[in-house]
């Protein structure tokens, strides 16, 4: 993602003038052809998984780039705001928020649509990328017809980006042309056509897309697996199981695992457990764990417990912990308690604590209680939240001790909630809370006296991987 953003930053100049309310986009090609194509389907040559990020190259490419392009790149990286609201004083993005919003709200002028459609034939991959992304924000019959026309271009790069655009706009009228380009000679066109049809979700395309699961190109097979997963049909389950077992590409196996999880294909549980135990690629195992956790079945628990105990990858163990909590199988309580206490990864410990709160056992495992003293703020927060869910009176003393030394506001609130839900409503405890110098602690005591359990933090861990089609 970072490398793609860096190339976008380096490759395109968009100038806005102040004479009109919303001025036309002027695209100028300032750099040589980028090193790698920036189409939706482009992945690393090593088998489809993303290349290692290059922060140095990104920052080097960012120097001197116009503010609007920088803002677009910053928005794709994220982490600064909620929805369209960003921090009020970020270096660039906050000043550009209204302009970025306009791209989604306002209809492009006819001249701008023509410019962007014509730019799909540019020799500069970055210009094609930005043009199709802008077109994909619009819902206009002129755009759809222009993209369909370009599916017949002599240039494979143009056909490829046209298919991408039709998927982005969700053009149902383009299903027949896209089904024809599933047989295109260029792998990128076949891959993007499958991706687009997966977004449009027309059942007529299911069988032709399934045929691509045997395509000679790994990008095409990966795109086909994701498209099938989006089309919500059990017809493809056996074909996806074959892919998970046999495909040579880790990226394809990972996407097929995701599709089986999306389809909640319980007939694939044994196969996914085998993948979780044996696949050499940790990202495939991680996705298999996610898929098993998405099926709402306890038959996957033995495989997930084994992964949580033994897998060498932090990401796999974390996702296995999430899956066990999501499956609701209380036989996993002891292993999750061990993970909270002793796993080397803070993310695994935190997610295991969350999973215990989801399972809501009758008694809190010792490892969960001990996690109130964990060095990591997030682990302590999730442990306190989980103890609040469980409400075990045996944890009251440990919660009180943790509350006396806790420094973070969110963890302290979760501890107060856990204390009240665990039976800590005695006069002595509430009186002690009322004497606290912290306003939220005193408020909690008042709530306790009133019989309210109003504190309800929700530390959701989100260990939910997704393929990047």
N, C-alpha and C positions, 0 to 999 in steps of 0.2 A: 504493500500500500504506500509506504513512504517513498519508494523509488518511483512509482507511478506519479505520485503527487509532485515529486521533484521535477520529473520530465514535463509535467503539465506547466509547472511554474516557469520552466526555462523556455518552453516552446511557443507560447502564445502571448500576444499583447492585445488587450481589450481596452479601448479608450472611450471615456464618457465625456461629452462636452456639456456645458451648462446652458446652452441656448434654448433647449426644449425641456419639457417635463420629463420625458424619457427618451433619450436619444438613441440613434441606431448603433448597433454593434459594428465596430470596425476591426476586422481580423487581419493581422499582419504577421507573416512568417519571418521570425527574426533569427532562427537558429537552423543549423543543419538538421538533416533527418535524425530523429532520436535513435538510440542504440537498439531499442526493442519496440515492437509494435505495441500500441496501447489499446487494442481492441479488447472487448469484454472477455474473449476466450484466451487471451495470451497468458501462458503460465511458464514456469521454469522448464527448461529442456530436460531436467533430470527426472521427469516423470509426472509433472503437473502440479506439484506443490510449490507454494510461493517462494521466491528467492528471499535470501536473508536481507533484512532491511539495511540500508546504507544511510545513516543519519548524516555523515559528513557530506555525501553527495547531495542530499536534500538541502542542507543549509547553504552549500555552495551555490546551488541552482537558485535559491531563493533571493539571493542578494540583488537588489535593484529591480525586482519584479514589480509591475504596477500593483497598486493596493487591491484592486478588485480581484485579480487572479490570486493574490496571496490570501484574500478572504475566502475564496472558494476552496483553496487547498486547506486552510485552517478548519473550515467547516467540515470537510471530509475527514479530517483527523479527529475532530470532536473534542469532548471532555470539558468544554467551557460553559455550556449553557443548557437550558431546558427548553426544548422546542425552538422557537425563533428568538427567544430572549437570551442574550449573551451577557457576559460581564460588561459593566458600563464603561470600562476604561482599558480594554485590551489594546495592544499596540496597533492593530489594523482592523480586526474583524468587527469590533463594536461600531466603528464609524460606517461600515459597509452593510450593516444588517438590513437597513431599509432597501438598499439596492438589490441585495440578494433576495429579499422577500418579493420584490417586484417581479423577478424572473418567474416565480411560481404563480403570482396572482394575475399578472397582466398578459393579455393576449399579444403575441408578436404581430407586428405590422406585416403586410403582404411582402414588402420589400425585404424585410428581415428574414422571413421564411424562405424566400428565393435565395438570399445570400447563404443561409445556412444549408439549404439543400444542395446548392452548387458547391459549397465547401466540403461536402461529403466526398467529392472527387479529388480533393487536394492531395498532393504528394506528401504533405506533412502529416504524419500520423496523429500528432497532437491537435492539429486543427480539425481533423476528422472526429477525434474523440470529443472535443468540446462542442463541436457543432451538433453531433447526434445527441449529446446529453441535454443541450438546450432545446432541441426539437422534442426530445422525449418528455419534457415538462408540459408540453402543450397537448390539447385535444382538438385537432383541426383536420377536417377531411382533406384539405389541400396538402397537409403534411403526409397523411397516409397515402394518398395517391402518388405523391412525389417519391416516397420511400418504396412503394411497390414498383414504380417505374424503374428505380435504380436497382431493384433485385435482378433486372435483366441486363445490367451493365456488362461490358466486356471485361471490366477490371475486377478481379476478385476482391480487392480491398473495398471497393465501393459496394459490391453485393454484400460483403460481410457487415459493413457498418449499417447498411439499409435494413438488414435482418435485425440487427441490434435495436435500431430505432423502432421498428414495428413491434417488437416485444415491449419496449419501454412505454409506448403509448397504448399497448393492449388492443391492437387493431384487429377486431374479430373479422372484419371484412378481408383481412389479409391471410386467412388460414389456408386457403387453396394455393396461393402463390408460395407461401412458406413451406407447405408440404412438398411442392415441386423442388424447392431448393434444398430439401433434405437429401436430395440425390446429386447436389452440386459437386463438381470435380474438386473444389477447394475445401479442405478440411475446416477452415475458419467459417466458411459460409454454412456448412452443414451444422457445425457446432452452434452458431448463433441462431440458426433457424430452429433447431431443437429447443434452445433456451427460450426463444420468443414464443414458440407454441406452448411451452410449459407455463409461461406467464398468462397466455390467453386462455388456456385450459379448455380447449375444444376436444371432446372425446374422439372425433374423427381422426385426430392426429396420433392417438395413442399407439396403434399398431405400427405405423411407419417409424415413430420414435423408438419403439422397442427394437426394431430391426437394427437401429444404430448402436445398440449395446454390443454388437459384434463388429463395429467399424474398426478399420485398421488404425485409426488415429485416436490416441488416448484422450485428447481434448474433446473429441466428438462423443466418445463413450461416456466421459464424465458429464458432459452437458445433457446427454440423453438420460442418464440416471437421475439427475436432478429434476429434469422435466417430468419424468415418469412419477417421481415422488410428489410433485405438485398436482398431479392430475387425479389423485384420490381414486385409484382403481386397483382392486385386488388382482386384476388380470396379470399384472406385471410382476407379482411377487416371486414366482419361481425363476423368472429370468434374472431378477435382481439377486436372488440367492446364488445363482450360478456365478454372477459377476463378483460377488463378495468372496466366493470360494476360489475362483480361478483367475481373475484378471491380473495381469502382470503389473499394472500401474497402481501405486498406493493411492493416488488421487481418485482414481475411478472406484477402487474398493471403498474408500472413505465416503464418496458421494452415494454409492449404492447402499451403504450402511445407513446413511442419513435418510435415504428414501424409504428404507424399510421401517425406520422409526416414524417417519411422517405418516406412513400408511398403517402404523400400528399392527404390523404383520406378525402376529403371535406364532405363526408357523415357522418363523425364522429365528426363534429364540435360541434353539440349540446351535444353529450355525453362528449366530452372533457371539454366543458364549465361547465357541471354539476360536473365533477371531480374536476375542478379548484375551484369550490365553496364549494364542500362538502367533498372531501376525507380527512380523518383524518391525512394522512401522508404528510408532507410538500414536500418530495422529489418526490412524485407522482404528487402533484399539480405543482411543478416546471417543471416537464417533460411535463405535460399537457399544460402549458403555452408555452413551447418551441415548442411543436408539433403544436399548433395553430398558432404560429408565422411563422412556416415553410410552411404554406399552401397558403400563398399569397391570403388571402381572408379577406374582411373587416367585414364579418358577425360575426367574433370572437371578434370584438372590445368591445362590451358591457361587455362580460365576463372578458376580459383582463383589462378593465378599473376598474371593480369591484375589481379584485385581486390587482391591483396597489394601490387602495385606502384603502383596508381593510385587506389584508392578513397579518397575524402576522409574517410570515417568510420573512427575508430580501431577501433570494435567490428567492423566488416566486415573490416578488414585482420587483426585478431586471429583472428577465426573462420576466415578463409581460411588463415592460417598453421596453425591447429590441424587444419583439414581436410586440408591437404597432408601433414602428419605422419601423420594417421590413414590416409590413402590408401596410404601406403607407396611413393610414386613418387619415386625418387632423382633424376629429372630436375629436381626442385624444389630440389635442394641449393644451387645457386648463388644463386637468388633469396632463399632463406631466409637464407643467409649475409649477403647484402646487407641484409636486413631487420633482422637482429640487430645489425648494425653501425650502420645509419643511420636506422632509423625513429624518428620523433619521440616515439612512444608507448612508455613502459616496458612496458606490457602486451603490445604487439605484439612488442617485442624479446625479452621473456621467453618468449612462446609460440613464437616462431620458433626460439629456442634449444632449447626442449623438442622441437619438431618435428624438428630435426636429430638429436637423440638418438634419437628414434623411428626415423628413416630409417637411422641407423647407417651412414653412408658410409665408404668405405675411408680417406679423408683428411678431416681437419677443415678446413672453410672458414676463411679468414683472419679473416673477421668474427666467427666464433664464438670464436676464440682471443682476439681483441681485446676481446671482451665480458667477459673476466675482469677488465678494468679499468673496467667500466661504473660509473656513479655510483649505480645502483640495486641494492640488496641482492638483490632477487629475480632480477634479470637475471643477476647474477654467480653466484647459486646454480644457476640453470637451465643457464647456460653450462658451469659445472663439471660438473654432472651429465651433460650431453650429451657433454662430452669424455671422461668416464669410460665412457660407452657406446661411443664410437667407438674409444678406445684408440690414438690416433695418437701415435707417439713424437716426431714433429716438434713437438708441443705441450708437451713436458716442460719446456723452459726457461721458457716463459711461465707454466706452472702453478706452478713453483717460485717465480718472482718474485711471482706473485699471492699465494701462500701466506705469504710473508714479511710482507705488509702487510695481509692480510685481517683484519677485526675481528669479523665475525659468525661464530658457532659453526657454523651449518648450512652456510654457504658454505665454511668452512674444511674441514669434514668431506668435503664433496663434492669439494673440490680435492685432498685427500689420496687419496681413492678414485680420482680421475682420474689422479693421479700414479702410483699403484701399477698401475693398469690400462694405463697408457701405457708401461710398462716401467721405471718409476723404482724399481728394486729393487737398484741398485748399492750397494755397501758405503758409499760416501761419502754418498749420499742418505739411506740409512737411519740412518747414524750421526748425520747432521745432525738428522734428525727425533727421534732418541732424546735429543738435547740440549735439545729444546724445553721451555720452562717450562709448556706447555699439556698437561694430562693426556691429552686425546684425540689429540693429535699423537703423543705417545710411545706410546700404545696402538696407533695405526695403524702405527708403525714395528715394533712387536712382531708385529702381524698380518702385516706384509710379510715379516718374517724367517721367520715360520712358513708363508709361502706362502698366506695367506688374503686374500681380497678382501671381507671381511665388511662394510665400510661400503657401505650401499646406500640412500642417501636417494632419495626419489621425489617430486620437486616437480611434482605434477600441476596443470596450469593451469586446468582446468575452464572453457574458454570455450564453454559449451554452452547456448545460449539455448533457452527454451521459451515457447510462447504461454501466456497466462493465461486459460484458458477459464472 
